[in-house]
Amino acid sequence: MRFEISKVLDAIEGRVCTDPSLARAVLDLAEVIRYQDLDGGRPASLLRLGMVIDALSRELAEDSVPVYAIVHRALLSDADLTSNERMVVRRWADDGLVEVLDNPGDRMLEVADLLGLPVVSRVRFDGLRGRFPWLVEQPGRVVAPVPGAGGPAFVAHVGGGHTPVEGDRSPVGGQLLARQWRCPEPGCALFGGGGGGGAFADLARVDRAPAGQPPPALRQGVPTCPRHGARLSDAGPRPRSEVLAVRIGGLIRRRFVLTEDQPVVVGRAPEEPGGVMLGQWLNDETRRWISRAHVRFELRVGEVIVTDVSTNGSGIRPNGSMAEAERVPLAPNQSRVLGGADMVELYPGVQVGRARELPTGAAFTPTSVMAEAPTMAMRLPRN
């Protein structure tokens, strides 16, 4: 059972991030792990985060939905969590995957405001509606997880719907995200070079890319490191980036960030660092057609360049058109600038394009982060 739970926690780890381009909702981890009515289990369980993430995937009709988690520092020593769960949260903190704060306060709402993210919470936030008017003006912007027949469901605080709704980034958020920031604290996992200086700093997987920095906290209008409370220095313009998405069978399976520093290869099983692997979502026929490395994306002076590096070639769907007469072949070793709404089609039903221009919504069963969870840890409430 310990092995199964560890596999689940590893899967959940792949769905937590502080990257403004990839996070799809923001939540308070200390609150979520105590939703005891979701499974009738222990007073606190990190597995409930996985249940909420799965519910988000179902509601957004998209696989691999990451969440932006705010963590109260007291959680790192919470006796209601197992020693393994506490170790996992510490590792997430040292890797910069979550924000750990001495006093989270309204940081969750600040992040939601700056990034335009929906909030997952049962808290009413009555005293903060003046500062964050979207709490009452935007239906679906705040959703509460509630027990459901097949796992958690959501109920919007305003409007009564079930689907979390994104808003617009605030003007201040846009200004903050246009710059790089540096924390004076050595080894800061959020605004340093990666590796938070904790027990797992030497195991940090990668250095944080400047384009993936979280939004600074604002303290009296001054950009501040939310973890250390130190004033941040302006390190210059943030590198340009573009968020692309992979759609297979009408469903978005994966989003990824393209920067000018690092090309991204998409294919059946690319060997290049940072490559996007599609093989797990392809049927046999599609897998035979799509090469291990099929297309390479580069960002040059704000333009997305796609190059076919496959054996069989690809195609361009101008402005997202699915009309065969408008499809433009992309031969092996041929490159093309990807227009705003253009899609690259590796094989019929397998497309890559800008995330904001790529609709999703096909009927599907999302890939669950809880697939390996032992059944005794998943006692769902009865109707």
C-alpha atoms as a printed R data frame, in Angstrom:
    type eleno elety resid chain resno       x      y       z
1   ATOM     1    CA   MET     A     1   0.000  0.000   0.000
2   ATOM     2    CA   ARG     A     2   2.858  2.406   0.772
3   ATOM     3    CA   PHE     A     3   4.205  1.886  -2.733
4   ATOM     4    CA   GLU     A     4   0.784  2.594  -4.254
5   ATOM     5    CA   ILE     A     5   0.358  5.793  -2.234
6   ATOM     6    CA   SER     A     6   3.864  6.937  -3.199
7   ATOM     7    CA   LYS     A     7   2.958  6.468  -6.867
8   ATOM     8    CA   VAL     A     8  -0.167  8.573  -6.373
9   ATOM     9    CA   LEU     A     9   1.818 11.340  -4.677
10  ATOM    10    CA   ASP     A    10   4.313 11.274  -7.545
11  ATOM    11    CA   ALA     A    11   1.421 11.648  -9.996
12  ATOM    12    CA   ILE     A    12  -0.006 14.544  -7.977
13  ATOM    13    CA   GLU     A    13   3.430 16.188  -7.990
14  ATOM    14    CA   GLY     A    14   3.168 16.430 -11.765
15  ATOM    15    CA   ARG     A    15   0.027 18.543 -11.343
16  ATOM    16    CA   VAL     A    16   1.280 21.220  -8.938
17  ATOM    17    CA   CYS     A    17   3.193 24.235 -10.183
18  ATOM    18    CA   THR     A    18   3.691 27.958  -9.693
19  ATOM    19    CA   ASP     A    19   4.144 28.673 -13.396
20  ATOM    20    CA   PRO     A    20   1.686 31.453 -14.345
21  ATOM    21    CA   SER     A    21   1.414 30.112 -17.893
22  ATOM    22    CA   LEU     A    22   0.339 26.601 -16.894
23  ATOM    23    CA   ALA     A    23  -1.612 26.797 -13.613
24  ATOM    24    CA   ARG     A    24  -5.378 26.520 -14.134
25  ATOM    25    CA   ALA     A    25  -6.655 27.207 -10.603
26  ATOM    26    CA   VAL     A    26  -5.334 28.327  -7.224
27  ATOM    27    CA   LEU     A    27  -6.047 26.724  -3.849
28  ATOM    28    CA   ASP     A    28  -4.950 26.591  -0.216
29  ATOM    29    CA   LEU     A    29  -3.425 23.170   0.375
30  ATOM    30    CA   ALA     A    30  -4.039 23.266   4.134
31  ATOM    31    CA   GLU     A    31  -7.752 23.684   3.426
32  ATOM    32    CA   VAL     A    32  -8.024 21.032   0.715
33  ATOM    33    CA   ILE     A    33  -6.323 18.241   2.661
34  ATOM    34    CA   ARG     A    34  -8.945 18.601   5.425
35  ATOM    35    CA   TYR     A    35 -12.004 18.053   3.221
36  ATOM    36    CA   GLN     A    36 -12.747 14.923   5.213
37  ATOM    37    CA   ASP     A    37 -16.236 14.585   3.756
38  ATOM    38    CA   LEU     A    38 -14.746 13.860   0.317
39  ATOM    39    CA   ASP     A    39 -13.571 10.390   1.324
40  ATOM    40    CA   GLY     A    40 -14.493  9.805   4.967
41  ATOM    41    CA   GLY     A    41 -10.861  9.101   5.791
42  ATOM    42    CA   ARG     A    42  -8.190 10.604   8.031
43  ATOM    43    CA   PRO     A    43  -8.496 14.176   9.365
44  ATOM    44    CA   ALA     A    44  -5.878 15.293   6.823
45  ATOM    45    CA   SER     A    45  -4.756 13.544   3.648
46  ATOM    46    CA   LEU     A    46  -2.665 14.737   0.730
47  ATOM    47    CA   LEU     A    47  -4.587 12.337  -1.497
48  ATOM    48    CA   ARG     A    48  -7.550 14.735  -1.373
49  ATOM    49    CA   LEU     A    49  -5.521 17.152  -3.465
50  ATOM    50    CA   GLY     A    50  -5.434 14.473  -6.149
51  ATOM    51    CA   MET     A    51  -9.196 14.042  -5.901
52  ATOM    52    CA   VAL     A    52  -9.731 17.783  -6.387
53  ATOM    53    CA   ILE     A    53  -7.291 17.864  -9.320
54  ATOM    54    CA   ASP     A    54  -9.175 15.003 -10.982
55  ATOM    55    CA   ALA     A    55 -12.421 16.924 -10.498
56  ATOM    56    CA   LEU     A    56 -10.867 19.973 -12.172
57  ATOM    57    CA   SER     A    57  -9.832 17.844 -15.145
58  ATOM    58    CA   ARG     A    58 -13.377 16.569 -15.507
59  ATOM    59    CA   GLU     A    59 -14.943 20.021 -15.302
60  ATOM    60    CA   LEU     A    60 -12.435 21.682 -17.641
61  ATOM    61    CA   ALA     A    61 -12.534 18.696 -20.037
62  ATOM    62    CA   GLU     A    62  -8.762 18.676 -20.184
63  ATOM    63    CA   ASP     A    63  -6.015 16.301 -19.110
64  ATOM    64    CA   SER     A    64  -2.993 17.250 -17.013
65  ATOM    65    CA   VAL     A    65  -4.556 20.257 -15.273
66  ATOM    66    CA   PRO     A    66  -1.986 21.835 -12.894
67  ATOM    67    CA   VAL     A    67  -2.950 23.806  -9.788
68  ATOM    68    CA   TYR     A    68  -1.185 26.645  -7.993
69  ATOM    69    CA   ALA     A    69  -1.029 25.652  -4.318
70  ATOM    70    CA   ILE     A    70  -0.487 28.017  -1.393
71  ATOM    71    CA   VAL     A    71   0.898 26.208   1.669
72  ATOM    72    CA   HIS     A    72   0.943 27.382   5.287
73  ATOM    73    CA   ARG     A    73   4.353 26.604   6.760
74  ATOM    74    CA   ALA     A    74   2.700 24.841   9.699
75  ATOM    75    CA   LEU     A    75   1.605 22.142   7.268
76  ATOM    76    CA   LEU     A    76   5.211 20.959   6.960
77  ATOM    77    CA   SER     A    77   5.013 19.672  10.535
78  ATOM    78    CA   ASP     A    78   1.302 18.824  10.694
79  ATOM    79    CA   ALA     A    79   0.968 15.610  12.721
80  ATOM    80    CA   ASP     A    80  -2.280 14.728  10.923
81  ATOM    81    CA   LEU     A    81  -0.251 14.057   7.774
82  ATOM    82    CA   THR     A    82   1.920 10.975   7.464
83  ATOM    83    CA   SER     A    83   5.686 11.413   7.597
84  ATOM    84    CA   ASN     A    84   5.821 10.584   3.886
85  ATOM    85    CA   GLU     A    85   3.224 13.247   3.064
86  ATOM    86    CA   ARG     A    86   5.125 15.866   5.060
87  ATOM    87    CA   MET     A    87   8.321 14.904   3.247
88  ATOM    88    CA   VAL     A    88   6.570 15.237  -0.119
89  ATOM    89    CA   VAL     A    89   5.264 18.736   0.671
90  ATOM    90    CA   ARG     A    90   8.748 19.801   1.796
91  ATOM    91    CA   ARG     A    91  10.157 18.530  -1.485
92  ATOM    92    CA   TRP     A    92   7.545 20.476  -3.425
93  ATOM    93    CA   ALA     A    93   8.518 23.583  -1.472
94  ATOM    94    CA   ASP     A    94  12.233 23.091  -2.122
95  ATOM    95    CA   ASP     A    95  11.542 22.596  -5.827
96  ATOM    96    CA   GLY     A    96   9.412 25.747  -6.022
97  ATOM    97    CA   LEU     A    97   6.323 23.766  -7.024
98  ATOM    98    CA   VAL     A    98   4.261 25.341  -4.225
99  ATOM    99    CA   GLU     A    99   4.420 28.569  -2.234
100 ATOM   100    CA   VAL     A   100   5.147 28.036   1.463
101 ATOM   101    CA   LEU     A   101   4.268 31.041   3.615
102 ATOM   102    CA   ASP     A   102   4.392 31.794   7.339
103 ATOM   103    CA   ASN     A   103   1.087 33.628   7.036
104 ATOM   104    CA   PRO     A   104  -0.719 33.023   3.734
105 ATOM   105    CA   GLY     A   105  -3.349 35.663   4.513
106 ATOM   106    CA   ASP     A   106  -5.003 36.661   1.247
107 ATOM   107    CA   ARG     A   107  -2.158 35.422  -0.980
108 ATOM   108    CA   MET     A   108  -4.476 32.911  -2.667
109 ATOM   109    CA   LEU     A   109  -6.803 35.700  -3.796
110 ATOM   110    CA   GLU     A   110  -3.864 37.905  -4.757
111 ATOM   111    CA   VAL     A   111  -2.540 35.179  -7.072
112 ATOM   112    CA   ALA     A   112  -6.009 34.649  -8.528
113 ATOM   113    CA   ASP     A   113  -6.353 38.382  -9.138
114 ATOM   114    CA   LEU     A   114  -2.933 38.818 -10.733
115 ATOM   115    CA   LEU     A   115  -3.245 35.744 -12.976
116 ATOM   116    CA   GLY     A   116  -6.995 35.616 -13.604
117 ATOM   117    CA   LEU     A   117  -7.250 32.113 -12.133
118 ATOM   118    CA   PRO     A   118 -10.347 30.552 -10.577
119 ATOM   119    CA   VAL     A   119 -10.207 29.831  -6.842
120 ATOM   120    CA   VAL     A   120 -11.004 26.435  -5.330
121 ATOM   121    CA   SER     A   121 -12.221 27.045  -1.783
122 ATOM   122    CA   ARG     A   122 -15.160 26.712   0.594
123 ATOM   123    CA   VAL     A   123 -14.269 29.990   2.337
124 ATOM   124    CA   ARG     A   124 -16.744 32.835   1.753
125 ATOM   125    CA   PHE     A   125 -14.202 35.728   1.720
126 ATOM   126    CA   ASP     A   126 -16.867 38.174   2.896
127 ATOM   127    CA   GLY     A   127 -14.362 40.728   4.183
128 ATOM   128    CA   LEU     A   128 -12.350 40.811   0.953
129 ATOM   129    CA   ARG     A   129 -15.048 41.512  -1.614
130 ATOM   130    CA   GLY     A   130 -14.231 45.204  -1.748
131 ATOM   131    CA   ARG     A   131 -10.608 44.541  -2.662
132 ATOM   132    CA   PHE     A   132 -11.455 41.705  -5.043
133 ATOM   133    CA   PRO     A   133 -14.843 42.590  -6.575
134 ATOM   134    CA   TRP     A   134 -14.729 39.611  -8.941
135 ATOM   135    CA   LEU     A   135 -15.520 37.427  -5.922
136 ATOM   136    CA   VAL     A   136 -19.158 38.457  -6.324
137 ATOM   137    CA   GLU     A   137 -19.216 39.834  -9.861
138 ATOM   138    CA   GLN     A   138 -17.892 36.841 -11.836
139 ATOM   139    CA   PRO     A   139 -19.959 33.636 -11.660
140 ATOM   140    CA   GLY     A   140 -17.783 30.542 -11.398
141 ATOM   141    CA   ARG     A   141 -14.661 32.432 -10.390
142 ATOM   142    CA   VAL     A   142 -14.756 30.780  -6.939
143 ATOM   143    CA   VAL     A   143 -15.903 27.174  -6.669
144 ATOM   144    CA   ALA     A   144 -16.315 24.977  -3.602
145 ATOM   145    CA   PRO     A   145 -15.464 21.258  -3.769
146 ATOM   146    CA   VAL     A   146 -18.336 19.116  -2.484
147 ATOM   147    CA   PRO     A   147 -18.828 15.344  -2.258
148 ATOM   148    CA   GLY     A   148 -20.213 13.726  -5.390
149 ATOM   149    CA   ALA     A   149 -21.209 10.258  -6.522
150 ATOM   150    CA   GLY     A   150 -18.055  9.707  -8.589
151 ATOM   151    CA   GLY     A   151 -15.695 11.929  -6.630
152 ATOM   152    CA   PRO     A   152 -15.644 15.627  -5.778
153 ATOM   153    CA   ALA     A   153 -17.818 18.051  -7.714
154 ATOM   154    CA   PHE     A   154 -17.866 21.851  -7.664
155 ATOM   155    CA   VAL     A   155 -20.493 24.416  -6.767
156 ATOM   156    CA   ALA     A   156 -19.843 28.037  -7.693
157 ATOM   157    CA   HIS     A   157 -20.141 30.612  -4.911
158 ATOM   158    CA   VAL     A   158 -21.846 32.934  -7.403
159 ATOM   159    CA   GLY     A   159 -24.111 31.774 -10.207
160 ATOM   160    CA   GLY     A   160 -24.654 28.222  -9.011
161 ATOM   161    CA   GLY     A   161 -22.720 26.587 -11.854
162 ATOM   162    CA   HIS     A   162 -20.228 23.755 -11.634
163 ATOM   163    CA   THR     A   163 -17.357 24.786 -13.908
164 ATOM   164    CA   PRO     A   164 -14.459 26.970 -12.707
165 ATOM   165    CA   VAL     A   165 -14.189 30.108 -14.838
166 ATOM   166    CA   GLU     A   166 -11.042 32.074 -15.588
167 ATOM   167    CA   GLY     A   167 -10.958 35.853 -15.498
168 ATOM   168    CA   ASP     A   168  -8.603 38.385 -17.022
169 ATOM   169    CA   ARG     A   169  -5.213 39.043 -15.536
170 ATOM   170    CA   SER     A   170  -5.219 42.305 -13.655
171 ATOM   171    CA   PRO     A   171  -3.266 45.212 -15.198
172 ATOM   172    CA   VAL     A   172  -0.834 45.012 -12.283
173 ATOM   173    CA   GLY     A   173  -0.416 41.291 -12.914
174 ATOM   174    CA   GLY     A   174   0.478 41.987 -16.522
175 ATOM   175    CA   GLN     A   175   3.105 44.507 -15.453
176 ATOM   176    CA   LEU     A   176   4.636 42.168 -12.868
177 ATOM   177    CA   LEU     A   177   4.769 39.246 -15.290
178 ATOM   178    CA   ALA     A   178   6.550 41.371 -17.888
179 ATOM   179    CA   ARG     A   179   9.658 41.481 -15.674
180 ATOM   180    CA   GLN     A   180  12.075 39.028 -14.087
181 ATOM   181    CA   TRP     A   181  12.576 39.275 -10.334
182 ATOM   182    CA   ARG     A   182  15.343 38.213  -7.976
183 ATOM   183    CA   CYS     A   183  15.134 37.446  -4.273
184 ATOM   184    CA   PRO     A   184  18.156 38.367  -2.107
185 ATOM   185    CA   GLU     A   185  17.665 35.197  -0.066
186 ATOM   186    CA   PRO     A   186  20.217 32.574  -1.217
187 ATOM   187    CA   GLY     A   187  18.664 29.589  -2.956
188 ATOM   188    CA   CYS     A   188  15.145 31.009  -3.197
189 ATOM   189    CA   ALA     A   189  13.149 28.417  -5.134
190 ATOM   190    CA   LEU     A   190  10.657 30.977  -6.441
191 ATOM   191    CA   PHE     A   191  12.854 33.911  -7.469
192 ATOM   192    CA   GLY     A   192  16.336 32.431  -7.558
193 ATOM   193    CA   GLY     A   193  18.062 29.862  -9.711
194 ATOM   194    CA   GLY     A   194  16.098 26.866  -8.442
195 ATOM   195    CA   GLY     A   195  16.600 24.659  -5.414
196 ATOM   196    CA   GLY     A   196  15.130 26.241  -2.316
197 ATOM   197    CA   GLY     A   197  17.956 25.566   0.093
198 ATOM   198    CA   GLY     A   198  15.984 22.997   2.091
199 ATOM   199    CA   ALA     A   199  16.619 19.336   2.749
200 ATOM   200    CA   PHE     A   200  15.837 18.443  -0.862
201 ATOM   201    CA   ALA     A   201  17.588 21.379  -2.543
202 ATOM   202    CA   ASP     A   202  20.288 19.142  -3.989
203 ATOM   203    CA   LEU     A   203  17.575 16.972  -5.541
204 ATOM   204    CA   ALA     A   204  15.780 19.853  -7.265
205 ATOM   205    CA   ARG     A   205  14.946 18.622 -10.739
206 ATOM   206    CA   VAL     A   206  15.605 21.734 -12.783
207 ATOM   207    CA   ASP     A   207  16.510 25.364 -12.365
208 ATOM   208    CA   ARG     A   208  13.488 27.624 -12.621
209 ATOM   209    CA   ALA     A   209  13.147 29.171 -16.046
210 ATOM   210    CA   PRO     A   210  12.663 32.960 -15.887
211 ATOM   211    CA   ALA     A   211   9.467 32.640 -17.939
212 ATOM   212    CA   GLY     A   212   8.019 30.356 -15.260
213 ATOM   213    CA   GLN     A   213   8.474 32.663 -12.276
214 ATOM   214    CA   PRO     A   214   5.367 33.111 -10.113
215 ATOM   215    CA   PRO     A   215   3.896 36.571  -9.583
216 ATOM   216    CA   PRO     A   216   5.545 38.551  -6.772
217 ATOM   217    CA   ALA     A   217   3.502 39.472  -3.743
218 ATOM   218    CA   LEU     A   218   2.751 43.170  -3.387
219 ATOM   219    CA   ARG     A   219   3.460 44.659   0.017
220 ATOM   220    CA   GLN     A   220   2.526 48.344   0.077
221 ATOM   221    CA   GLY     A   221   2.934 48.315  -3.684
222 ATOM   222    CA   VAL     A   222   6.450 46.834  -3.565
223 ATOM   223    CA   PRO     A   223   7.190 43.498  -5.348
224 ATOM   224    CA   THR     A   224   8.102 41.095  -2.556
225 ATOM   225    CA   CYS     A   225   9.078 37.449  -2.270
226 ATOM   226    CA   PRO     A   226   6.012 35.779  -0.723
227 ATOM   227    CA   ARG     A   227   8.127 33.091   0.926
228 ATOM   228    CA   HIS     A   228  10.889 35.197   2.483
229 ATOM   229    CA   GLY     A   229   9.203 38.588   2.761
230 ATOM   230    CA   ALA     A   230  12.222 40.216   1.100
231 ATOM   231    CA   ARG     A   231  12.002 43.011  -1.436
232 ATOM   232    CA   LEU     A   232  12.639 41.723  -4.958
233 ATOM   233    CA   SER     A   233  15.020 43.378  -7.384
234 ATOM   234    CA   ASP     A   234  14.097 43.915 -11.029
235 ATOM   235    CA   ALA     A   235  16.286 41.646 -13.178
236 ATOM   236    CA   GLY     A   236  15.063 42.941 -16.525
237 ATOM   237    CA   PRO     A   237  12.399 41.944 -19.040
238 ATOM   238    CA   ARG     A   238  10.944 38.470 -18.770
239 ATOM   239    CA   PRO     A   239  11.783 36.312 -21.799
240 ATOM   240    CA   ARG     A   240   9.062 35.987 -24.377
241 ATOM   241    CA   SER     A   241   7.012 32.837 -24.181
242 ATOM   242    CA   GLU     A   242   4.052 31.187 -25.848
243 ATOM   243    CA   VAL     A   243   1.759 28.537 -24.404
244 ATOM   244    CA   LEU     A   244   1.008 25.728 -26.840
245 ATOM   245    CA   ALA     A   245  -1.308 22.776 -26.392
246 ATOM   246    CA   VAL     A   246  -1.632 19.276 -27.806
247 ATOM   247    CA   ARG     A   247  -5.131 18.191 -28.820
248 ATOM   248    CA   ILE     A   248  -5.852 14.548 -29.556
249 ATOM   249    CA   GLY     A   249  -9.292 13.408 -30.622
250 ATOM   250    CA   GLY     A   250 -10.740 16.821 -29.816
251 ATOM   251    CA   LEU     A   251  -9.352 16.836 -26.264
252 ATOM   252    CA   ILE     A   252  -6.442 18.901 -24.941
253 ATOM   253    CA   ARG     A   253  -4.036 16.423 -23.410
254 ATOM   254    CA   ARG     A   254  -1.066 18.618 -22.561
255 ATOM   255    CA   ARG     A   255   0.007 22.263 -22.438
256 ATOM   256    CA   PHE     A   256   3.616 23.369 -22.648
257 ATOM   257    CA   VAL     A   257   5.545 26.630 -22.649
258 ATOM   258    CA   LEU     A   258   7.754 27.615 -25.565
259 ATOM   259    CA   THR     A   259  10.521 30.166 -24.952
260 ATOM   260    CA   GLU     A   260  13.225 31.709 -27.110
261 ATOM   261    CA   ASP     A   261  15.868 29.846 -25.114
262 ATOM   262    CA   GLN     A   262  14.695 26.293 -25.720
263 ATOM   263    CA   PRO     A   263  13.034 24.642 -28.744
264 ATOM   264    CA   VAL     A   264  10.445 21.971 -27.945
265 ATOM   265    CA   VAL     A   265  10.124 18.738 -29.913
266 ATOM   266    CA   VAL     A   266   6.764 16.961 -30.054
267 ATOM   267    CA   GLY     A   267   6.428 13.374 -31.165
268 ATOM   268    CA   ARG     A   268   5.676  9.801 -30.237
269 ATOM   269    CA   ALA     A   269   8.637  9.596 -27.836
270 ATOM   270    CA   PRO     A   270  11.176 12.407 -28.381
271 ATOM   271    CA   GLU     A   271  14.589 12.012 -26.792
272 ATOM   272    CA   GLU     A   272  15.370 15.731 -26.721
273 ATOM   273    CA   PRO     A   273  15.316 17.457 -23.300
274 ATOM   274    CA   GLY     A   274  11.920 18.974 -22.606
275 ATOM   275    CA   GLY     A   275  10.276 17.014 -25.415
276 ATOM   276    CA   VAL     A   276   6.525 16.370 -25.372
277 ATOM   277    CA   MET     A   277   5.680 12.660 -25.617
278 ATOM   278    CA   LEU     A   278   2.372 11.680 -27.212
279 ATOM   279    CA   GLY     A   279   2.717  7.903 -27.385
280 ATOM   280    CA   GLN     A   280   0.578  7.163 -24.330
281 ATOM   281    CA   TRP     A   281  -2.458  8.780 -25.986
282 ATOM   282    CA   LEU     A   282  -2.120  7.287 -29.484
283 ATOM   283    CA   ASN     A   283  -3.693  4.194 -30.999
284 ATOM   284    CA   ASP     A   284  -1.580  1.694 -32.937
285 ATOM   285    CA   GLU     A   285  -2.208  3.208 -36.366
286 ATOM   286    CA   THR     A   286  -1.408  6.737 -35.222
287 ATOM   287    CA   ARG     A   287   1.664  5.544 -33.343
288 ATOM   288    CA   ARG     A   288   3.038  3.968 -36.521
289 ATOM   289    CA   TRP     A   289   2.619  7.219 -38.468
290 ATOM   290    CA   ILE     A   290   3.935  9.726 -35.941
291 ATOM   291    CA   SER     A   291   7.719  9.704 -35.593
292 ATOM   292    CA   ARG     A   292   9.540  9.604 -32.273
293 ATOM   293    CA   ALA     A   293  10.468 13.239 -32.951
294 ATOM   294    CA   HIS     A   294   7.872 14.646 -35.339
295 ATOM   295    CA   VAL     A   295   7.823 18.456 -35.177
296 ATOM   296    CA   ARG     A   296  10.078 21.048 -33.561
297 ATOM   297    CA   PHE     A   297   8.765 24.375 -32.277
298 ATOM   298    CA   GLU     A   298  10.927 27.472 -31.850
299 ATOM   299    CA   LEU     A   299  10.107 30.992 -30.709
300 ATOM   300    CA   ARG     A   300  11.980 33.637 -32.682
301 ATOM   301    CA   VAL     A   301  11.334 37.353 -32.184
302 ATOM   302    CA   GLY     A   302   7.824 36.594 -30.986
303 ATOM   303    CA   GLU     A   303   6.944 34.251 -33.858
304 ATOM   304    CA   VAL     A   304   6.352 30.521 -33.486
305 ATOM   305    CA   ILE     A   305   8.315 28.547 -36.079
306 ATOM   306    CA   VAL     A   306   7.392 24.915 -36.677
307 ATOM   307    CA   THR     A   307   9.738 22.528 -38.483
308 ATOM   308    CA   ASP     A   308   8.796 19.018 -39.531
309 ATOM   309    CA   VAL     A   309  11.531 16.593 -38.442
310 ATOM   310    CA   SER     A   310   9.534 13.431 -39.142
311 ATOM   311    CA   THR     A   311   9.568 10.699 -41.755
312 ATOM   312    CA   ASN     A   312   5.992 11.091 -42.976
313 ATOM   313    CA   GLY     A   313   5.414 14.838 -42.838
314 ATOM   314    CA   SER     A   314   2.689 16.951 -41.241
315 ATOM   315    CA   GLY     A   315   0.144 19.567 -42.222
316 ATOM   316    CA   ILE     A   316  -0.946 23.074 -41.290
317 ATOM   317    CA   ARG     A   317  -4.579 23.907 -40.584
318 ATOM   318    CA   PRO     A   318  -4.749 27.657 -41.363
319 ATOM   319    CA   ASN     A   319  -6.860 29.528 -38.802
320 ATOM   320    CA   GLY     A   320  -7.860 26.170 -37.347
321 ATOM   321    CA   SER     A   321  -9.857 25.213 -40.432
322 ATOM   322    CA   MET     A   322 -10.614 21.495 -40.695
323 ATOM   323    CA   ALA     A   323 -11.530 21.754 -44.393
324 ATOM   324    CA   GLU     A   324  -9.282 19.376 -46.322
325 ATOM   325    CA   ALA     A   325  -9.050 21.786 -49.244
326 ATOM   326    CA   GLU     A   326  -7.368 24.355 -46.986
327 ATOM   327    CA   ARG     A   327  -4.864 22.010 -45.360
328 ATOM   328    CA   VAL     A   328  -1.265 22.980 -46.231
329 ATOM   329    CA   PRO     A   329   1.244 20.087 -46.368
330 ATOM   330    CA   LEU     A   330   4.401 20.452 -44.291
331 ATOM   331    CA   ALA     A   331   7.049 18.186 -45.783
332 ATOM   332    CA   PRO     A   332   9.947 16.694 -43.797
333 ATOM   333    CA   ASN     A   333  12.602 19.345 -42.995
334 ATOM   334    CA   GLN     A   334  10.238 22.137 -44.048
335 ATOM   335    CA   SER     A   335   9.572 25.098 -41.724
336 ATOM   336    CA   ARG     A   336   6.723 27.551 -41.460
337 ATOM   337    CA   VAL     A   337   5.635 30.463 -39.277
338 ATOM   338    CA   LEU     A   338   2.592 29.429 -37.267
339 ATOM   339    CA   GLY     A   339  -0.156 32.028 -37.545
340 ATOM   340    CA   GLY     A   340  -2.213 33.078 -34.541
341 ATOM   341    CA   ALA     A   341  -4.967 30.474 -34.939
342 ATOM   342    CA   ASP     A   342  -3.035 27.980 -37.089
343 ATOM   343    CA   MET     A   343  -2.699 24.372 -35.981
344 ATOM   344    CA   VAL     A   344  -0.053 21.810 -36.863
345 ATOM   345    CA   GLU     A   345  -1.598 18.435 -37.640
346 ATOM   346    CA   LEU     A   346   0.752 15.509 -37.097
347 ATOM   347    CA   TYR     A   347  -1.938 13.005 -38.066
348 ATOM   348    CA   PRO     A   348  -5.726 13.353 -38.412
349 ATOM   349    CA   GLY     A   349  -7.024 14.147 -34.938
350 ATOM   350    CA   VAL     A   350  -3.591 15.052 -33.507
351 ATOM   351    CA   GLN     A   351  -3.003 18.814 -33.509
352 ATOM   352    CA   VAL     A   352  -0.766 21.350 -31.794
353 ATOM   353    CA   GLY     A   353  -1.556 25.052 -31.584
354 ATOM   354    CA   ARG     A   354  -1.695 28.040 -29.289
355 ATOM   355    CA   ALA     A   355  -3.576 27.057 -26.150
356 ATOM   356    CA   ARG     A   356  -5.871 30.082 -26.228
357 ATOM   357    CA   GLU     A   357  -6.960 29.226 -29.784
358 ATOM   358    CA   LEU     A   358  -7.374 25.481 -29.325
359 ATOM   359    CA   PRO     A   359 -10.836 24.505 -28.064
360 ATOM   360    CA   THR     A   360 -11.431 21.319 -26.132
361 ATOM   361    CA   GLY     A   361 -14.512 19.499 -24.957
362 ATOM   362    CA   ALA     A   362 -14.635 16.027 -26.459
363 ATOM   363    CA   ALA     A   363 -16.294 13.414 -24.257
364 ATOM   364    CA   PHE     A   364 -13.557 11.637 -22.346
365 ATOM   365    CA   THR     A   365 -12.410 10.020 -19.151
366 ATOM   366    CA   PRO     A   366  -9.458 12.067 -17.870
367 ATOM   367    CA   THR     A   367  -6.216 10.434 -16.860
368 ATOM   368    CA   SER     A   368  -6.606 10.217 -13.093
369 ATOM   369    CA   VAL     A   369  -3.789 11.016 -10.692
370 ATOM   370    CA   MET     A   370  -5.605  8.687  -8.279
371 ATOM   371    CA   ALA     A   371  -5.431  5.626 -10.519
372 ATOM   372    CA   GLU     A   372  -2.963  3.853  -8.228
373 ATOM   373    CA   ALA     A   373  -4.679  4.802  -4.964
374 ATOM   374    CA   PRO     A   374  -5.551  1.850  -2.709
375 ATOM   375    CA   THR     A   375  -9.308  1.423  -2.519
376 ATOM   376    CA   MET     A   376  -9.378  1.682   1.269
377 ATOM   377    CA   ALA     A   377  -8.081  5.254   0.941
378 ATOM   378    CA   MET     A   378 -10.891  6.158  -1.425
379 ATOM   379    CA   ARG     A   379 -14.069  5.635   0.587
380 ATOM   380    CA   LEU     A   380 -16.454  7.877  -1.287
381 ATOM   381    CA   PRO     A   381 -19.520  9.184   0.554
382 ATOM   382    CA   ARG     A   382 -22.834  7.469  -0.065
383 ATOM   383    CA   ASN     A   383 -25.677  9.319  -1.703
